[in-house]
Amino acid sequence: MKKVIAVLSIWLTLLMFSFSGAHTTTAQGYTERVFVTGYGELTVIDPAIPKVIASVKVKGPTRDLSFTEDGTKALLLANGRTTLYVIDTLQNKVMDEINLTGRTDQGMLDRRVWGSAISPDGSKAYAFVTQGEKRTNIFKALPSKIIEIDLQ
């Protein structure tokens, strides 16, 4: 089973990197990985070597990272707090890109994620968002809320 064993955020050269350690039990046996978030990518490191084994490309700076209970999926926040990525942690690739901006009758819906998590079974994602409506010369604040996203 893959579980998060450590999360640490630091500022390095004006970029924020998050380090998350996790391990997985697969048919091939136990594996341990370190996931490092940076600008435009999620870097996967095998700490036993230690060596970078994969780089998953995404848009913009990356932030929060959470894992399913079995460790096969991760949820990554990126792109100015507007996009969530579902990551396959066994194949180290993007499974889904979820953009949380949209349109209303009056203008553009601007949502920013300030916290996100994936359910233990990977079927749902949750995001706490602040939101507002951008009109031509007006920004109308809308109530903050928690959004539930079906990942099935």
Sequence and secondary structure as in RCSB ss.txt:
>XXXX:A:sequence
MKKVIAVLSIWLTLLMFSFSGAHTTTAQGYTERVFVTGYGELTVIDPAIPKVIASVKVKGPTRDLSFTEDGTKAL
LLANGRTTLYVIDTLQNKVMDEINLTGRTDQGMLDRRVWGSAISPDGSKAYAFVTQGEKRTNIFKALPSKIIEID
LQ
>XXXX:A:secstr
   EEEEEEEEETTEEEEEEEEEEEETTEEEEEEEEE EEEEEEEETTTTEEEEEEEEEEEEEEEEE TTSSEEE
EEETTTTEEEEEETTTTEEEEEEE  EE SSSEEEEEEEEEEE TTSSEEEEEEEEEEE SS EEEEEEEEEEEE
  
